[in-house]
């Protein structure tokens, strides 16, 4: 019942991205057809949240819901006498928003896949295992690495990579694995909050123009606090012992690995430059970086013909998280359709007008602990709220780190539950929710003291 109420709360947060300035919604939220679209989305998102048990990929139900919702939107618009041009303009607005974000994420995923194929992450994992650190040392080292890695890679990739290290060295110590995985979830979510490349929600706020790229680094210290407070308390439960020696061979980097990492950093610079100096969408800078990677990949293919060293850029594109990208498509259009019907104003009045921006933004993070933060952040952006930079950074922080409160609140937590062989579960994470909540509110207070 709690999950259903959370889904309902998240759903009511679902209007269309910054649409209020350009289009007037239909104002048909009380109609039978309008309510039907809400039920369609609730059912679809119920399947998304049950993915761990049904193994039905999350993109499938939301794409279906998006198509059905827009079919009903079209019928409602016709019945209300809305010109077809206005309906198409609203639809194409969503398409533009999705295309920009999808191309940005596709390039980022391709670079991450290229670095993985060149053994960058495997070499890091191998080095950590071979160093034979103690459990307490590993707890802090893996957490800190995950924190900074998730600032440029997504929280799922970061958590899974470092999670493999925790599992390898802690295979005989269930306590270390359980607490270590909680630590990784918190670190991955906190690290993605202060950089637009670290989390989709942060990226959305940046691309929507509510904050400049370097503004997000004002969240660095609050993000550190969010990670460090629960980590301090959890570290006291880590056994003060040395793990058994693990026979781990050194992993060699493949040709071009360092160069690919360098190109990724230059691609980030390119994306920021396109936005800051040329006033063009940052995805154009990312596409420039992709083209450079393609050209460099061609030189690798020509120079290295031995199996295992050859580089095919289109294999990296193919290996992108298409389920995530298509899920994103479904969310954008389902949210856009519901917003065009008029569900924006219902929640805007109840949340931001009724509770005030600060309370509402803190509540956004709590909702993100149960409902995926992507539709929640879309809801906030879709409201076209009149908030200052402090409040936009606050909601960026809370939406990013709120998923740490429960293991099901982020992709990192769900993935690690599947990887842990039952050593990390929903209830083992729930045991530490009080100290995680302490870190959540401490980070909000830190943001107020530094940036308020």
Secondary structure, DSSP 8 states (H G I E B T S, - for coil): -HHHHHHHHHHHT---TT-TTT------TTSHHHHHHHHHHHHHHHHHHTHHHH---HHHHHHHHHHHHHHHHHHHHHHTT--HHHHHHHHHHHHHHHHHHHHHHHHHHHHHHHHHHTTHHHHHHHHHHHTT-BHHHHHHHHHHHHHHHTTTS-HHHHHHHHHHHHHHH-TT-HHHHHHHHHHHHHHHHHHTSSSTTT-HHHHHHHHTTSS-GGGGGGGHHHHHHHHHHHHHHHHTTS--SB------------TTHHHHHHHHHHHHHHHHHHHHTS-S-HHHHHHHHHHHHHHHHHHHHHH--STTT---HHHHHHTS-HHHHHHHHHHHHHHHHHHHHTHHHHHHIIIIIHH-HHHHHHHHHHHTTTS-HHHHHHHHHHTT----HHHHHHHHHHHHHGGGGSGGGSHHHHHHHHHTTTSS-HHHHHTTHHHHHHHHHHHHHHHHHHH-
